[in-house]
Amino acid sequence: MMASPQVTDRAPDPLARVSRPFPGSRRVFGVALVLVAAQLVWRAVVLNRGGFFGDDLNMVGRAAAEPFGLDYLFGVYSAHVMPVGMIANKVVTSLGAYDWTVTAAALLLFQLAASLAVYRMLRVLFGARWAILVPLSLYLFTPLALPAFYWWAAAVQALPLQVAIAMAVASHVTFLRSGRGVDAVVTGLWFLFGLGSFHLKAVFAIPLLLVLVTVLYFPVRERLRSLAVVFGAYALMAGAYSVLFVLQLDRLHGQAIGAPASEVAGRAMARMLGVTLPVLAAGGPGPWWYKFYAVPPQLMIGAAWLLVAVVVAVTLFFRRGAWKAWLILAVYPPLLMVPILAGRSLDRALGEEARYLADVTPVIALCLALAMLPLLGEARPYRRRIPARAAVRTACALLAAGVAACSVYSAHRYVTGTEPGRAEIRSYLASVRSTLAAAPPGSDVYPQQTPYDQFGFGYGDEGLSNLTLSPLAPPELAALMRNPRPAAAPLVLDRAGRRLVPARLTGPYVAAPGGCFPQRGGMISVPLTHKGGMVVLGLDYRSTARTAAYVRVGEQETEVVLEQGTGRIHIPFTAPGVSVRLEILSAETQVCVTGGLFGGPVPR
């Protein structure tokens, strides 16, 4: 009598035939599309209450001011070299600077691409089975991804990176199964796309994830040589892009980067991974501290960890190799956070910013699926039969409904908490647009700091109005704002943005001893020091006649006209210098410089 073949516990065979369609695969895809559509409708409702915020204004201003080219694409922006985001920013701004409808449409398109990429990843690894809709739904509706989505400057990095992560995993697994070089090339292209989206994360995240999936789930001995070539190529790509990134850092102004103290970084890492990640993945945090920081109550933290423990225990009990999925999820987020923590000035709230964890959401969906479902071609995936009783299904449904309800509530609290600030910025931008449209031709509107309570932050000169507010002006005035010229009576916006008012300069004033700084051979030296960056030089003078003059600060020289009589000339400068030199071009004219200062223009 012939013995029946023995079924052994083995890893999935990458050479196995995995193209067999699942029963009802079209219906699975149809339901997935319905879920994605529901997510987009929900996100559209959220965006309807949103608006520009923070360094969104820097990005829009840069897109409006700079010509499209390599300097724009690969120039450093807030410690990032992100050509993918800069292209998107240029397109959106060209369609309508500070038009939130256009920006919201772009965000929805990015989210659509990311959601479909996650679906493709799940379908490639597990097939078109109904159960992949569970991890897909977690990805689609978790509040963990909302803060980055709701912020344009964060979304143009986070959403393309999510696309790159999901598509790279899908194409890499296809390569492991087929052995075709074209699939490895496609994976490399998605890796390059990720590098161009968010280099600091992608350079570690994507190779790490591909290595873990390969080593833990596929027999690598059969393709050691090809895998060595493939991962060597990815390493070269990462190294080349990293060199490009480092070479651009000398163009970074106003934001210091470097490793923080280990104690501070440790606290931030512990808070981010021990509280923010599990609580938001479970549907929290409910209320948000100071509008957008995740500070859940202790009861919710305990409930989230209990839920995580139950899911892990159940999957380990039923699913062979479930520990591999949870190992990936234990290793991936901490290593992903290292470059972020190393490049930020840390404060107590960094570990509570959910936007830094948005890129983990596709990996959470992947790991949950790996812990629940068999890969295509995998033999004996479960340790024991999974109960199909109605009570089990009801319990799972109630648990999912509870997580969904918490997610909706948390998202609602986040949106309503940030809505007043976004509305205030919308009102301010509308006022500025009307004011600049009504400005007289040739007005000299000088760079000024935008209200801190309106925009929150900007790095160095990136927060000044000549960049952030010039896209709201008519073209001629916008050009003057970006390249301010010397003026006797410059203007600035009042705090509400409703009027243009005369400017005054803030800063220490240096008066000439004896009444006038000496004039020797038509040259006047004023002992004023400037360390660099956009600033305005104000010089008080008396002149016997109208005359032209050159004013030099460091390597920057500007021609000015001094009117007859007493007056003040304002001259914008950016170059550093240890003194101001004034060259009078008319030998017959006597000029007395009585004092001056370097300062920032503010409303008088």
Secondary structure, DSSP 8 states (H G I E B T S, - for coil): -------------TTS------TTHHHHHHHHHHHHHHHHHHHHHHHTT----TTHHHHHHHHHHS-SSHHHHHS-BTTB--HHHHHHHHHHHHH-TT-HHHHHHHHHHHHHHHHHHHHHHHHHHH-S-GGGHHHHHHHHH-GGGHHHHTSHHHHHHHHHHHHHHHHHHHHHHHHHHH--HHHHHHHHHHHHHHHTT-HHHHHHHHHHHHHHHHHHHS-GGGGHHHHHHHHHHHHHHHHHHHHHHHHHGGG--S-------HHHHHHHHHHIIIIIHHHHHTT--SS-BTTTB----HHHHHHHHHHHHHHHHHHHHHBTTHHHHHHHHHHHHHHHHHHHHHTS---TTGGG-GGGGGGGHHHHHHHHHHHHS--TT-S--BSS-----HHHHHHHHHHHHHHHHHHHHHHHHHHHHHHHHHHHHHHHHHHHHHHHHTS-TT--B---B--HHHH----GGGGBHHHHTGGGS-HHHHHHHHS---BSS-EEE-TTSS-EEEEEEES--EE-GGGS--EETTEEEE---B-SSSEEEEEEEEESS-EEEEEEETTEEEEEEE-SEEEEEEEEE-S-BS-EEEEES-TT--EEEEEEEEEEEEE-
